[in-house]
Amino acid sequence: MRDDDEKLGGRFWLGIVGLSVGVVMAGALVAVLFGRLWYAWGLFGAFVVLSVVAMAFGYAFDRRERNRRNRLAA
């Protein structure tokens, strides 16, 4: 008797392929962006710009998460 519950279906593998393609595209985008920033402002300037972008993303994420938690607690 076959046990189909233990097999990974096509939907799982399509999700893995989609996730892999997305990660590769995001990595390529970051590499191109970093290369252009390095060319324009040097290594230190590229790190500064990418750090500011990462901190802005983190700030926005933290504010949204704090607001979500406050709404759930109220």
C-alpha positions as CSV (number, residue, x, y, z in Angstrom):
1,M,0.0,0.0,0.0
2,R,1.4,3.4,-1.0
3,D,1.5,6.2,1.5
4,D,1.1,9.5,-0.5
5,D,1.3,11.7,2.6
6,E,5.1,11.3,2.8
7,K,5.8,12.5,-0.8
8,L,6.6,16.0,-1.8
9,G,4.3,17.1,-4.5
10,G,4.7,19.3,-7.5
11,R,3.5,22.4,-5.7
12,F,6.3,22.1,-3.2
13,W,8.9,21.8,-5.9
14,L,7.5,24.7,-7.8
15,G,7.7,26.7,-4.6
16,I,11.3,25.8,-4.1
17,V,12.2,26.7,-7.7
18,G,10.3,30.0,-7.4
19,L,12.1,30.8,-4.2
20,S,15.5,29.9,-5.7
21,V,14.9,32.1,-8.7
22,G,13.8,35.0,-6.4
23,V,16.9,34.6,-4.3
24,V,19.2,34.6,-7.3
25,M,17.5,37.6,-8.8
26,A,17.7,39.5,-5.5
27,G,21.4,38.6,-5.1
28,A,22.1,39.8,-8.7
29,L,20.3,43.1,-8.0
30,V,22.3,43.7,-4.8
31,A,25.5,42.8,-6.6
32,V,24.8,45.2,-9.5
33,L,23.7,48.0,-7.1
34,F,26.7,47.5,-4.9
35,G,29.0,47.5,-8.0
36,R,27.5,50.8,-9.3
37,L,27.7,52.4,-5.9
38,W,31.3,51.2,-5.5
39,Y,32.2,52.7,-9.0
40,A,30.5,56.0,-8.1
41,W,31.6,56.5,-4.5
42,G,34.2,53.9,-3.7
43,L,34.0,51.0,-1.2
44,F,33.3,53.1,1.9
45,G,30.5,55.1,0.2
46,A,28.9,51.9,-1.1
47,F,28.9,50.5,2.4
48,V,27.5,53.7,3.8
49,V,24.6,53.8,1.3
50,L,23.7,50.2,1.7
51,S,23.9,50.5,5.5
52,V,21.5,53.5,5.4
53,V,19.1,51.6,3.2
54,A,19.2,48.6,5.5
55,M,18.7,50.7,8.6
56,A,15.7,52.5,6.9
57,F,14.2,49.2,6.1
58,G,14.7,47.9,9.7
59,Y,13.2,51.1,11.1
60,A,10.1,50.9,8.9
61,F,9.8,47.1,9.7
62,D,10.1,47.7,13.5
63,R,7.5,50.6,13.5
64,R,5.1,48.4,11.6
65,E,5.6,45.5,13.9
66,R,5.3,47.7,17.0
67,N,2.0,49.1,15.7
68,R,0.7,45.6,14.9
69,R,1.5,44.4,18.4
70,N,-0.1,47.5,20.0
71,R,-3.3,46.8,18.0
72,L,-3.4,43.2,19.1
73,A,-2.8,44.1,22.7
74,A,-5.6,46.7,22.8
